[in-house]
């Protein structure tokens, strides 16, 4: 019934007459290693464009993914504006079941640490691609729930350009951003910096974040190369969780034991790439280096570690023609080397992989068949535990353009996840801890079946999909240890799109229904914690005139069970939150006011049971921000 209703809505919207808008030309996808039209890919994907980022006024990458992309998230344990995103309905293990990529370089680490994407300057982002489901062929281990691929702008203007953003608002929040760019004779350079400080919405929640970076790109026709550097410093006070009873009494309070909790984080990322058009095809080489230092005082325990990670990928693409067919072949290999050092323990991981991706197109009818295969060997060591695996991934897809601009597709795929260095079989001591060999934990294997329908017209871009994910030996925390929880099943219906109703009115939406439950093991028949059945997001932009615009967004998250609630004993209530933004443009400047949580809702989106109670992390109530931004 949902599919029929959505199909009817597609037909209704498609009949809408609107002015032609190049925004809805087929969006180019970069996450397939090379640029490709999104309408040609036989899989579900949501693309957040630069225009949507500007129109809806989001301030961070994860805010864009959550509010525009409709992806749920839970607040970072280290505060700031960071959220941990959940693409595939994995709850507490979401970070281990997705891969984050920045300009082709993998950022996801083989531990339970978060990927901090809020530090990526939103003004430098060209687009954000959200790929759903199994994507291990191109992105390897952990790409079971999907991939978030962030592409930054590599081209500057032909004259020196300096832009800035100044904002101030509720909770003594100050937000300052600036960037300089210049392009000449194929060389583009860009530098950026930001400073954000806020007391935030709870006691002991002060946060100060500084970010700086530089990138340079050279385009010489058949050759393109570039380098980038960025560094982030975070000092955060940590308020921790409170009981539901305390939340209902006063959501701003904290437990007395948390009054001295804090964390300092330093992230440094560097990357380089080379792309060359040769007689044998297009050669693409990318490499990245990342370092992370963390020191935190949590509950009187001092936690400190240093991380060094390296990632390299080399691949070649060639196109062959014969009769009415066109064949594309991508062959590549990637390598990652990662180490974490603590005062009492160390961990490391090395992964090597070979992959191949091929597409065959019958040109006269547009039928496109794709296939891919990957083999990856993974060696990991953690405390006294060792793991060694060799795993395969594959995918098969078919998409067929039809009349009226619709393209139905089908896809089947296999992906995998192995225990990360923090997925110990059982914790024997708290600090320092040892763990039983996580070599006894089996790899998690995902098998996806997906059918969908997509269309791109002059005034709209729509995607409708259904995915059935059968997961064998899902890895997670059962309340005592990280282990194989049993087999799970996820049925997902999603309908999303961007529509120009009128030259003055745009809207985007994401509607999702997911059933996520255990089908074997001790929790058979129970729902996977932290995964809501229903979520929705809607964003509207109304252009009053050439100078003024108003945007409104609403997000709905359905009820769900808290983290670790394998028996489904507790429930977190559903909520919906609205945001409103007004912008006035005058020559080279814009002035704006943003009201988040317009109706002053009191809510939380993460909780965990302990001692017969549920401890939660309150979200902010209504906040107000004023900004001025230059547009030189």
Steps between C-alpha positions, in 0.01 A plus 500: 500500500783741583661434161169565320441820694849625427470408133180703486674794662783477246249519215324798658820695560638413159200668340578827678604773261795709612768710346806318381767479768848362431514389866303192393715393212626149584726541803855377457603228746867484599473217753530243222871599484441691176237755412176346379144620457289406801212387277727224360584334832288194592484576870347743747681830546415842638704798385508825698613777265672831563172677419311306768771575756469872424120502487440313824778671695657193665825577682676161511529191283322275747222757539453484121495118503245494784267786405515481120603136455259367763766290677461449874786575738590505867706769676873456523639394835743793467248775444531781247268483197610146412249217456556131433294406195309176433446416133376144518314467830782355712450706813799483735727344235407747223852646484639152432247434224565795273796665331566874478706621204638850440609575143559130433698432821354270766468659848337212690733330748495134619399592857187626674611862472290753315576667169483875565353652185361817661849652464486479119423861391146492364576791266764285329261207439386457140269203567431218743411157360320248718520144366277248677560132572788271413787689335800283594613438139642852472533597866581179681446393857222678697318632190200285598249774577624744238749772412505876554720656231585869544641696207654843549530778245829485307454811287546861603411823322738676263554776754600488867188436706456540874176407674399489863212393720429649844225370728391538860206371698357296783715339771779756441572344162751663267575359154765652273608366160720635223654377177725632226517357148666582171530328163730573208625296203352178634638545852247545780596570861273524799553560870238500774457536872224495757448562870191395694439543871183430697377423850241275332173402667614324818728546796865405442447500122729780388670427168769675301595377150766638266554379144748604232600362164644546155465330162651549158391343172659508156306419181717449194244337273606135488655532847343610828668501838447653838586503869301594810577554869264563792523508877234512770536577871210434738472577868173372641338472838292183527163508682422131458156344532218547751203283593164548329359624833775765521440594136130559567586710805780708342664396169789742552640333813781244527601236750744618767751232392527666156583855606872455431482298178676642193676403178766644272517376141742576219437372147742547212422383145706521183434357157626510142370379165608459140274432203649440157338430163729253328480289186404205722219686676457728801738439790395619844723501810391627841668486837417636842661527843308573818607548860285530806597575858245484780524565872186480710400492865181298536373412845844550653673272250756657268480354150766588242601358165675585173386373161685492169324378189596480134288418197596458133296411194612453140264413218468523124194547283460412135207503259457250216260516207369220281191510279206634703672455836720713723699338777667676794761323710654621827781302659656610826676421826498673837704476817454627854734499798373615841647510852366617836724542802387534861713499813386147593423341164531526125298396196566485127334402175626437147269442206586422137244465223453449128175600328344507155187679381348467155200640314352396170258733319286422197501846347188491283269415794710622797497169688785508752635192677763535773705252696779523753727283711745561786738287705645648819742363758485653848743453790414659836657488844344638817642457849544120520270421206580426137284480190572397144237487226478477122156602377317550171235750394301521180210685343278466192268770368271575208330828408273568201394849390134511395275753336396808697845513663460220754774242563420185701792300636585184694811421700641219713818535704714344769707699750681429824619633832759347731547581869676831555778531754249597771264207431655281767330171576464593869644769721677336792600823674394859452832688502734375378299228329579183322268318266449147384611436145270683263622244252213294641252759374385412152493754217165667444366429151231711330293392200286775346218482247384835367242620249437862418374766266662836429437796276654837417299769324537874451323573828556195719725215607332199665609163638286213625661182632441184701790308655505170684823449697565154645786516747680196631686513835442870561766641732391710795484543877265259676517672840808305611741485208547576133413183313289351222142584597339264251336559164295810426268622225438855380216592265530861381266713290627845409360778283701819459526786258552865419223690321462850356131571541536858373786730410472635856442174688719189539458212739689182581381200697610159630242248622625172645342192654735235637425178681814379677487186713689193619409176324728269703696499825388586852311813385302335218186698415625816673571834333855624457552775762526866395336436161164678442249348260400835351700814425431801280653834407352784299668824394338797324663809349288797397663788312304810589688701236854527364629610839299306759445132571334297774579136568315261728596145595341233713645166611304211646657203683274216612515321833774243560668295769807642676854375446567150633131430569505157335177392673315814379400583857521878463392747233628843398213729389467631146558867431485757223704820485460803272755761391439839338745728316472845340771647275532846344760558227637846434772529234801303627352409838221295647343536843300231666329365808449130576268353760571134575237296687246769417227364728736449797464123521662318791639170371791258485612265224735268686461298819652196670353289786698446820389381843131496409504855360559654158771764477455754220683786328266801468494693173485883493170683523434812293817685389545821304794590276571822305755504219666717240673347200703651217466391136793647309 
